[in-house]
Amino acid sequence: MTVRALVIEDDAVCRRGLVAALERLGLSVYEAVSVEEGRPLLEEGMAMLFLDLGLPGMSGDHFVSHLARHQPDIPVVIVTADDRLERAVELMRRGAFDYLAKPVTDMQLEAIVHRAQNEWERRREVKVLREERDRRHGLKAIVGSSPPVRKGVEQIRQASRSTINVVLLGESGTGKEML
């Protein structure tokens, strides 16, 4: 499987250099000059994103926070001329996977790509395992669509959002252990 990466960088020279270096590492690379242009490409299933901060329109700063909330599976590598450590720490707290100061060496890039790919695969695997667990043991495993079953499932959903203790009562064989 080819690993797909997206580079969002408004500086054409920097973008072309980064794209070429990533392609030498065997990645299938897509590019955009702004967040608005790159957003649809992310929906196509990227394994990693290389993001500049000073972009036209929505800044890379704001996009990092957006991605952490809406697409947390994609490791975001910040690539910027700002080499302040406190800046890197702040962006990583907000969801960035890593931070590279320009100019980026091929050796730095190779190490980051390897780590980002491993992280992306790990996140995907966790997501698949959680979905499988929920399918087998979650509310989706409950068979039935009668009004009492639907009411019970809704009550379970409501109770699951709180920290209260719940006692299930019922006759033997009614499915209490499943719930």
C-alpha positions in Angstrom: 0.0 0.0 0.0 1.3 3.4 -0.9 1.5 5.9 1.9 -0.2 9.2 1.0 1.0 12.5 2.5 -0.3 16.0 2.0 1.9 19.1 2.1 0.2 22.5 2.7 2.7 25.2 2.1 2.2 28.5 0.3 5.9 29.1 -0.6 6.3 27.3 -3.9 10.1 26.7 -3.5 9.7 25.2 0.0 6.6 23.2 -1.1 8.4 21.7 -4.2 11.5 20.8 -2.1 9.4 19.1 0.5 7.3 17.3 -2.0 10.4 16.0 -3.8 12.1 14.9 -0.6 8.9 13.0 0.5 8.6 11.4 -2.9 12.2 10.2 -2.7 11.2 8.4 0.5 8.5 6.6 -1.4 5.4 8.5 -0.4 2.6 9.5 -2.7 2.5 13.2 -2.1 -0.3 15.7 -2.7 0.1 19.5 -2.3 -1.9 22.6 -1.6 -1.1 26.2 -1.0 -3.8 26.9 1.6 -5.9 25.1 4.2 -9.0 25.6 2.1 -7.3 23.9 -0.9 -5.9 21.1 1.2 -9.0 20.3 3.2 -10.8 18.2 0.5 -7.5 16.3 -0.1 -7.4 15.3 3.5 -10.8 13.7 3.1 -9.3 11.3 0.5 -7.3 9.4 3.2 -3.9 10.9 4.0 -1.5 9.1 6.3 0.2 12.4 7.3 0.1 16.1 6.8 3.0 18.5 6.6 1.7 21.9 7.5 3.2 25.4 7.3 1.9 27.9 9.9 1.8 31.2 7.9 -0.8 30.4 5.3 -3.2 32.6 3.5 -6.8 32.3 4.8 -7.0 29.9 7.7 -3.6 29.8 9.5 -1.8 26.5 10.2 -2.2 27.4 13.9 -6.0 27.2 13.8 -6.0 24.2 11.5 -3.9 22.1 14.0 -6.6 22.6 16.6 -9.4 21.9 14.1 -7.7 18.6 13.0 -7.1 17.5 16.6 -10.9 17.7 17.1 -12.2 16.5 13.8 -9.5 14.2 12.2 -7.3 13.0 15.1 -6.1 10.0 13.1 -3.8 12.1 10.9 -0.4 12.9 12.3 0.3 16.6 11.6 3.9 17.7 11.2 4.5 21.4 11.5 7.1 22.6 9.1 8.0 26.3 9.7 10.8 28.8 9.9 9.8 29.6 13.5 12.3 27.5 15.6 11.2 28.6 19.1 10.9 25.7 21.4 8.0 27.1 23.3 6.1 27.5 20.0 6.7 23.8 19.2 5.6 22.7 22.6 2.4 24.8 22.4 1.5 23.4 18.9 2.2 19.8 20.1 -0.1 20.3 23.1 -2.8 21.4 20.7 -2.5 18.3 18.6 0.5 18.5 16.3 2.5 15.2 16.0 5.9 16.8 15.5 7.5 20.1 14.6 10.4 20.7 12.1 12.2 24.1 11.7 13.1 25.0 8.1 15.4 24.2 6.4 14.6 20.5 6.9 17.3 17.9 6.2 16.5 14.6 4.4 17.6 12.7 7.5 15.2 14.6 9.8 12.4 14.1 7.3 13.1 10.4 7.0 12.9 9.9 10.7 9.7 11.9 11.0 8.1 10.1 8.1 8.9 6.7 9.7 7.5 7.8 13.1 4.4 9.4 11.6 3.6 6.4 9.5 3.9 4.1 12.5 1.7 6.5 14.5 -0.9 6.6 11.7 -1.0 2.8 11.4 -1.3 2.5 15.2 -4.2 5.0 15.3 -6.0 3.2 12.5 -5.5 -0.1 14.2 -6.9 1.2 17.5 -9.9 2.7 15.7 -10.6 -0.6 14.0 -10.3 -2.5 17.2 -12.6 -0.1 19.0 -15.2 -0.3 16.3 -15.0 -4.1 16.5 -15.3 -4.1 20.3 -18.3 -1.8 20.0 -19.9 -3.9 17.4 -19.5 -7.0 19.4 -20.1 -5.7 22.9 -21.7 -2.3 22.5 -25.2 -1.2 22.1 -25.0 -2.2 18.4 -24.9 -5.9 19.6 -28.4 -5.6 21.0 -30.9 -7.4 18.8 -34.4 -6.0 18.8 -36.3 -3.0 17.7 -39.5 -3.1 19.7 -40.5 0.0 21.7 -39.4 -1.4 25.0 -35.9 -2.4 23.6 -35.5 1.0 22.0 -36.5 2.7 25.3 -34.0 0.6 27.2 -31.2 1.4 24.8 -31.9 5.1 25.1 -31.9 4.9 28.9 -28.5 3.1 28.7 -27.1 5.8 26.4 -28.3 8.5 28.9 -26.8 6.6 31.9 -23.5 6.1 30.1 -23.0 9.8 29.9 -23.1 10.3 33.6 -21.0 8.9 36.5 -23.9 7.5 38.5 -24.1 3.8 39.5 -26.8 1.8 37.8 -28.4 -1.4 39.0 -30.1 -3.6 36.4 -32.9 -5.7 37.7 -34.8 -8.4 35.8 -35.6 -12.0 35.4 -33.0 -14.6 34.5 -32.3 -14.7 30.7 -33.5 -11.1 29.9 -30.0 -9.9 28.9 -28.9 -8.0 31.9 -25.3 -9.3 31.6 -25.2 -8.0 28.0 -26.1 -4.5 29.1 
